[in-house]
């Protein structure tokens, strides 16, 4: 079965520039159009903050079902964020001669997700429809390809096709004081927030969370899960009064919830595998917004912006239970880990250029972070 998955993985198309169109990337761009399944985390993590720093450059953001007939194509640079539908693709094909360029941005190894055994068939169907099937036509138009990590760029690399790295660029952290009241006697909230595509990570955490909850009576737990994963969490036998198994939220709802509802401990496992090898460390941004102390898997993704004071551990039950034990029982260590991840966001901001790779805007003025409202 794995051999068949490997064959499917190799056969699926990858994004690549068209040699006949690369010269168009040198044209000066007057406006920017972002096509996105909006709103979504890819836009928020990678594109939103960069767009805000483009000074007076006009920026349009269109959802996949939005018509483009009224959009002026002259001097327009277009960013396709992961997905596109046929009407918008047809519009690009008809007007590509007037465009300043077309970039495709991707932050997942989509062929690995489609060929793998973790994602649901519904999610795979959506990927095939919106990301895989249009790609041969999209590739004929592309002047730029951007990937979120070097490992993803290497996985998608093709001969004579350049892929630039567009790392996550988080927004400036709010200036409001974080919650540092003495809550040592209060119940603590531990969370695992991930989609169903992280099925193996859910399965890895189930016995760990069960044992931790049995040992620490002051610990509550929240997990986002649906379908079979939710049923498996319920079968763990954890006290239902101390566990919240919630259905996954839309991206705007999740942003609102994690902005206004904090947690004490956030679990961020990442197990070895083809899909995870290409992931970035955007989970840091969510955890920082939760003002939580994080436990990260020791892996290249989370090592990128690691700072002293964080927990980075191996993927064994013993290490995860020991880390949870330390964060539950040692308030000072918990607050230090929380603050460390906040500092890692600052490191992430320093490591990311605010510019879009290869685009020449006129006038091109990247606004400093301090000017962004």
Secondary structure as UniProt FT lines:
FT   HELIX           2..11
FT   TURN            19..21
FT   HELIX           22..26
FT   STRAND          28..29
FT   STRAND          31..36
FT   HELIX           41..42
FT   HELIX           43..47
FT   HELIX           48..52
FT   TURN            55..56
FT   STRAND          58..62
FT   TURN            64..65
FT   TURN            69..70
FT   TURN            74..75
FT   STRAND          76..81
FT   HELIX           86..95
FT   HELIX           96..98
FT   STRAND          101..106
FT   HELIX           110..115
FT   HELIX           121..127
FT   HELIX           128..132
FT   TURN            133..134
FT   HELIX           135..139
FT   TURN            140..141
FT   STRAND          144..147
FT   HELIX           150..156
FT   TURN            159..160
FT   STRAND          164..165
FT   TURN            184..185
FT   STRAND          188..192
FT   HELIX           196..198
FT   HELIX           199..215
FT   TURN            217..218
FT   STRAND          219..224
FT   HELIX           227..234
FT   TURN            235..236
FT   HELIX           240..242
FT   STRAND          243..246
FT   HELIX           251..260
FT   STRAND          265..268
FT   HELIX           274..277
FT   HELIX           283..290
FT   STRAND          293..297
FT   HELIX           300..303
FT   TURN            304..305
FT   TURN            308..309
FT   STRAND          311..313
FT   HELIX           317..329
FT   HELIX           331..351
FT   TURN            357..358
FT   STRAND          360..361
FT   TURN            362..363
FT   HELIX           369..371
//
